[in-house]
Amino acid sequence: MPQSKPFKWRWYEPEIIPLCVCWYLAYPLSYRQVVEMVNERGLNVHHTSVFCWVQRYGLELDKRCRPHLRSTNNFRVVA
């Protein structure tokens, strides 16, 4: 079964979009700070592009990553 290509027909490389979205969601950064980090690596990205990527791909990335996360505390629910 072929995998879907969610970043098909996008202007930027497919590796850049999830990287920007993950930076924004994982750390307390603004869209402009994410853009500064990407610009330091030689890519010209606008903050509205990062906003659109977060809105479009944020939930999908969360849905795909959530099953692989481990619990970070020892709290157990006792019934």
Buried (B, 14 or more C-beta within 10 A) or exposed (E): EEEEEBBEEBEBEEEBBBBBBBBBBEEEBEBEBBBEBBEEEEEEBEBEBBEEBBEEBBEEBEEEEEEEEEEEEEEEEEE
